[in-house]
Amino acid sequence: MTTSIAIAEKITTLRQVEEKLGLTLSSDSRFFTEWMVELPALSEAEQTRLEQVRQNYLYQISYGSLLEKTVQMVVLSPLLELAGFYQAPYRFKTEVSVEIAAQGDNEEILRGRIDVLILQARLWIVLIESKKTIFDLELAIPQTLAYMAVHPNPEQPLYGMITNGSSFLLVKTLGKQYGISDIFATRSQHLNNLSGVLKILKHLGTLMT
């Protein structure tokens, strides 16, 4: 008998990602280098716009934790626009229903509806509600990998970005392996900041097209 279970209830740890989806963290340092390669500098206009996004975020967060829609308007949407993802040839969908057949003796179908943007079907951007600590991104990794596991062509590189507005993580899946980037922070003015996120998104966009 097949059992239907919500993804959010069943895939909550990286151990479950391995046991139920067969995905393992790659130990190859060359597996996910797309976020570490030397990338072209941003234009002065792009840097100015990103600084305004950062200031807008700092102002809004000074009043407390931000709701998902606020994060989307203040941080995520400007970032995607600067990356060129609102223009051809990119397309995106939101709130996509997914089904995953879990591994194991019991027949389990994991179901969920994800609040993501799918760009060219190979870049998934997962927006989680802003919380108080940076570790919420870590908690979102298992579910993000579960959503990415439904891709019809697992032998093709698939990229994802997880954000709660204050922080960003990038992930990659290929076959039965995955890799995770360092954390990028909206608040930062130095390394691993919004500029780094935008450069990587633009780079991933060129890889997809």
N, C-alpha and C positions, 0 to 999 in steps of 0.2 A: 504494500500500500504506500502510495506516495504522500509525503507530508509537506504541506506548504508552510513556510516559516518566513517571517519578516527578516530582511538582511540586518536591520539595526539590532535585532534581538540575538541573532546567531553568529554574526561576524563582528566581534568586538575586540579581538586581540590578534597580533601577528601570528601567534601559534595556531589560531583557528584558520587564518588565511592559508597557512601551510598545510594543515590537516584536511581542510574541506575543499580548498581550491587548488592545492598542489603547487602553489607559488612559493619560491624561496628567494631570500635576499642574496643577490649576487656578491661573490667575494672578489670578483675581477674589478680592479680599479679602472679598467678601460670600458666597463659596461655602460656607465652613465657619465660621459664626459661633456655632454652637450651644454650643461650648465656651468662648466668650468673653463671652456675654451676662451681664447682672447677674442673679444667682440668689438666691433666698431664703436667709437664714442658717440654719444647722443648729441643732437644739435643743441644750441643754446636755447632755442624755443622749447624743445622737449624737456630740458633740464629745468627751465623756469616753470613749466606747467606741472612737472612732478613736485617741485617744491611747494607750489600752491596746493596740490593734492595733500601733501604731507601736513601743511599748516591747517588745512580744512579738517583733516582727521584729528589733529591735536586739539583743535578748538572743540569739536564735537565730543571727543572722548573725555574732555575735562568736566563734562556734565554727567559722566557715568558710562556704563557699558552700552554699546550700540546694538540696535536691532539689526537683523539681517538686511532688511530693505535699505536702511541708512548706510550700512557698509557698502552695499551694492552701488548706491548713488554717489557716495562721497569718494570711495577708493577704487572699487573694481571697475565700474563703467569707464571712468577717465583713463584707466590703465589699458583697458581693452581697445579703447578708441585710439590712443597713442600707438598701440601695437598694430593698428590697421585692421583689426578683426571685425569691424563693422562694415567693411568694404569687400567687394568681389576680390577673390573667388570664395571667400569664407562664408559659411552659413552656420547658424547655431539653433539648437532646440533647448527648451527648458522643461523641467519636470518630466523626465523620460521614465517610463515603466520598464523594469528589467526583470529577467528571470535567470537564475543560475542553478544548474544541476550540481549539487555538492557531491564530493567524493565520499566514499565510505560504504558500509554494508546497508545502511538505511537509505531508502530512496527519499531524498529531501530536495525540494525545489525552493530555493531562496528567492523571495520576491521583494521588490522595493520600488519606490518612486523617488528619484533623485533630483535635487535642485541643482542642475548643472548646466553649463553651456558646452555644447559639443561643436567644435570648430573643425570642419573638414573630416569629421568623424575620427580624428586622431589626437585631438587635444581636448581634454576634458577639464573644465574648471569648476571646482567644487567649492561652494560658498557655505561656510558654517557660521552659525550665529556667534558674534563676538562674546568672549567670556573674559574672565579675570586673569587667567594665566596663559603662558605661551604653550604649555603642555597640551592644551586642547587640540592643537594640530596633530600631535602624536596620536591622540585618541581617534582622530578622524582618518588616519592612514589605513587601518584595516578595511573600513567600509569603502573608502575610495578605491582600493585595490580590488575589492569585490565587484564594484560597479565596472571597473575597467576590464574585468575578467569576461564580460559578456561580449567583448569585441569579436566580430565574426572572423577576423583574420589574426590570430594570436602570434603568428610569425612575423607580423609587421610591427615595428616600434610604435608604442602608444605612450603619450605623455599626459600628465595630469598636474594641475596646480591646486593646492589646498590653501585657502586663506580664511581668516576671521577678521580681516581688515587691519589688524595690528601686525600680523606675521604671515609669512608665506613659506610653503614647502613645495618642491617639485618632485614628481615621481615619474619613473619610466618602467614600463613592462615590455618584455620581449620573450615570447615563448612562455616558459614556466619560471622566469626569473624577473626580479624587480630591483630597482635601485632608488635611493632617496637622496635628495640634495641637503645641503645645510639649510638653516633657517634664515630667512631674510626678514628684516624688520622695517615697518613703515616709519617708525620714529627715528631710525638711524640716519645720520648724515654722512656716514663714512662707508665702511665695507658692508656688503650684504644688505643693501638698502633698496629703495624703490627703483633707482636707476639700474641696479643689477637685475631686478625682476623684469623690467621693460626690455633690456638688452636680450635677455634669455627668451622672452616671449617672441620678440621679433626674429630671433634666430630660429626658434622652433617653427615659426610661420614659414620661413624660407625652406626649411626641410620638408614641410608638408606640401609645398607647391612646386 
